[in-house]
Each structure stands twice: as structure tokens, then as C-alpha cells.
């Protein structure tokens, strides 16, 4: 069994991949969708399970979704009616959830579980594209409230060994997430500078230097313009923490509304 990589992927905007292309920019989501579809071919083998940290779930302590067969949480607003009828019947992974809780506990972290919640759109939207057969079990893990980057790097580090058991660890967010600035041309240059910083940090530094830089991410060029609130960046910290010594690669580079957006793989 080969070790799985870890991934930080962009999950788009709402149910963007399941709507007609925007008439003013019909190519907006095309490259990102193609990247998501390519993910299975970039893996060493089909994963036994996916461990997904989404930007859209924050809890007081790291919390696993322990439901055996989660439904879909349509946590977006103002989209066409058919996007609230999407299906994605991927099974849950409650046994993996217990192992995740044990590993985090061994690292000195308190944890919890939620047997009622369903997959939010940071999970089902990109994975419905990447794994359309919905035949790989998924365990969703929450962010920890407070959004401390070092804490999330440590969460990833505690879960690193799961990669050797054919578990694919995915951070689902966006490397640019300033909704108020999407249509503002003044945010294009800060987004490019922040994206360049991410590439240099994730692909050009040792693991120790990478983690040190990520812990201080808010000091990067354009950081707070790209992320007024960092919940869409924190899944990257988990993926990077789980990477260990593995170098990062920029697996996708594109733009939405002229703002730079990237995906990164480790290992």
C-alpha cells in the first residue's frame, strides 16, 4: 500500500460546478472543475477513505462527523432550485472517526463527535466532481474555533500516519476568500502577491520553515486582503501539517473574477 498525499483544494463558490456557466465569464469555473476531476488520477491508488476538513464547519474542539450515512447540508443561498436537489450518497466513516479522535487525544487534544450533521458544501460540491461515483467513505473533521494556524498544523501532524493506511487527507477551502473584494479590481494584485507567497512557502521551503511561515501567514503580502477572516485558509494548515517532510507542489493555478486561486498537493 502506497502512502497517500495530502491535498488543499479550492471548492469553488456555492454549487458553481452544477450550474450553467455565467454568461459574462463562461470559463470561470472550467479550469477548477477540470482540476477536481483530475484528482483520482493523481493518487497512487483509490483511497480507502477521505478525511476532509472544510472551511464551513467550526467547533469548540476538533469534531468528527460520526453519522454512518450523512445527507447534504445546503449551506448556500440564492442559487437555482435544482442546486438544492443535488445528491451525493457517499457513506460516512464512523470507525475512522474513532481513530481520528484517538490520535488527536494522544496528541493532547480534546475532541468531540456529531452524529446529526450532514456534509456541507465544502465537502459535497468538490467531491461530487472529483469522486462522482460517491463510493469512497468520507469522514468530515471540523476546524477548531479561534482558527489558530499552529493548532491546525498540529492537528494535521497528529493525523499524518493515516496516510500510510490509504486515507487521503483533504483541506477544502479557497486560497482567496474575500467576498466583498471579488469584484474589486484593486484586490487582483494583492491576490497575486499572496498566491506567490503561498507557492514559495509551500513548494520552496523545508517542512520546518514552511510551518513557521504558515503559523505567521497573516504577515504575508496581501494576506488580510485575501482573507479578512481565515476560515477558508485554515484547511491548508491541516493538509500541510499532515504532509510531514513532503514537499508541496502547485497542482492547480487559476483565477476567479481576476483573483489568483491555487491548489496544493504534498507527497
N, C-alpha and C positions, 0 to 999 in steps of 0.2 A: 504494500500500500504506500503510495507516494504522498508526501506532505502537500496539503492544500495551501494555496496562497491566502493572503488576506486582501480585501478589496474595499476601497472607498469609492462609491459610485454616486452620480447625480440622479436623483429620482424625478427630475422634471418639475412641472408645475401642475398640481392637481392631477386630473386624469388625461393629461395632454396627449398621450400616445394613442388614445382611444376616441379621438375627436377628429373632425375634418380639419385639415391644415388651415392656419389663419390666413385669410386672403391677402393680408398686407405683407406676410412673410411666410410663404408656404414651406420653406426649408427649415424653419426654426427648430423643429424637434427631430428632423430626419437623421442627422448625424448621431445624436444622442441615442435615438432608438436603435440605430444600426449597431452602435457600440454595445448596448444592453443585450441585443440578440447574439452578439459575438462571445459573450462571457463563457458559455459552456465549452466552446471550442478552445478557450484559453486555459482550461483547467486540466490537470493531469489525469483525472478520471471523474466520473459522475460522483458528486458528493453524496455521502450518506445522510447528511443533514445540512441545513443552513442556519447559522446563528446570526441574526440580523439586529443591529442597533439602529433604530430610526430616530430622526430628528423630532418626531411627533409624539414622543412618549417620555415624560419626565416624572420621576417618582422620588420620594424622600430617600430611598435606598435603591440600589440596583434590584430590579424586579423582573422575574421571568413570567411570560405568558404560559400558564400551565394547562390551558384548555387543550383537549385532545383533538378537537376539530373546530378551530376558530372560523367565524364568519368574517365579513368585511365591515370595517368601520369607515363610512363615507364621510370623513372629516374634512370635506371641502364644500364650498358654497358657490352657487351661481353658475353651475355648469349644466349642459344639456341633460334632459331627463334620463336618457339611456345610460349615462355615466353613473347613475345611482342603481343600475341593474346589472353592473358587471359582476362576474363570478370568478372565483379563484379558489377552488376547493383543496388547496394544499393542506395536508394533515399537519397538526401540531407535533411537538416533540417533548412531551412532558418528562420523559425519562432523562433526556438531555438536560432539561431544566433543573432536575435534581442534581445532576453532576455539576452544572454551572454554579449552582448555589454552594455546593461543597467546595469547589475550587476557590470561589470568592471568599468563602468562610475561612479556608486555610490561609488566605492572604490577609485575614483580619478584617474583612468587610462584612457588615450586616447586609442581609438580603431579604427579599420577600417574594411572594408569588401572587399572581392574579389569575383566577380560574374563570373569570367572566368576560374579560376584554376580548376584542377581535383584532385582526390585523388592520393597522391604519394604512393610509395610502402611501406612506413612505416604505411600506413593505409590499403591498399587493400590486401597486402600479408598476414599479420597475421589474418586479419578479414575474409578473404576468407576461411581460415582454421577454425576459431572459429565460424563464422556465415555463413556457406556456402549457406544458402537459400537467403542471401542478402535481408532480409525482415525487417531489423531494420534500421530506418533512422540514418544517420551519419552526425554530424557536426564536421568538422576539424577546429581546432584552431591553429594558428601559435605560435612558440616561438617568443620572443622579442629579436631583435638583441642586442648584448652586452652580452647576456647569463648570466646575473646576477642571482645567485641562489635565493637570497632573493626576488627578483622581481617575480620569477616564483612560489615560495611558496605563495606569496601574491595573485597571480592570482588564484591559486588553492583555497585559503581560501575564495576569493570573490565568487567563484562558488560552494562552499560547499553545499548550500541549494538545488541545483539541484538534489542532491542525493535523497532527500525526495520526489521528483517528478518523480522517476523511471528513472532517467538519469544515465547511467553508465559512469563514467569519467575514461578515459584510457590514460596513458602515454606510448607511443610506442618508444622504443629505444633499448639500449643494455647496460648492466652493465659493459661490457668490450668492448671498441671500439678503438683499436689501430691497424689499418690495417697493418701497417708496422711491428708490433710485433706479429701478429698472428702466423707466422711460426717460431718465435724465441723462443726456449725453455727457454731462460732467463727470459721471461715475465710470465712464469707459476706461479712462487712463488709470485711475486707482485700481480698477479690477484687473487690468493687465499687470500692474506692478505687484499686486498681491499674488496673482497667479504665478508670475515669475518667481516670487519668493517661495511659494509652495513647491514649485519644481526644483529649485535649488536646495531647499530644505529636505525634501522627501527623497530626492534622487541623487543628491550630490554630497551628502554628509554621512558620517558614521552614525550608527544607531544612537550612541550616547549624545552626540551633538544634535541629532535630529530631535530627540526627545526634549533636550534642553531648549531648543528653539521653539518647539511646539508648545511647551509649557508657557512660553512668553510670546505667544502668537500675536497678542494684541498690540505689540510693539512693531510688528511688521509693516512695511509700506502699504498704506491704504486699508489696513486691517479693519478698522471700525467703520469705514465707509462701506466695505463689502459685507460686514457682519455687525450691524448695530446691536444685535443680540446673537449670541454664538451657537444657538442650538443646532443649526444646520452644519456647523463645522465640527462639533464635538464627536460625532460618529467617526470622523477621521482619526481622532485621538485613540479610540479603541482599536481601530484597524492597525494603526502604527504601533501601538503597544504590543499587539499580538504578533507583530512582524519580527520581533527579536532583532537579530543581526541582519536580516534580509534587506537588501537594497530595494528602494522603490523605483517604479517606472511610471511614466505618464502614459496611461493606457488609452486616454481619450482627451482631446482638446477641441473645444468648440466655443461658440458664442450664442447667447440668448439676449435679444434686444441690444446687441453690440457689447455685451459684458462677457468676459472670459470665464469659462467653466471647464473644469478638468475632472478626470477620474484617475485614480492611482491604484496600482497593484504592488504588493510586496511578496517576493518569493516566486 
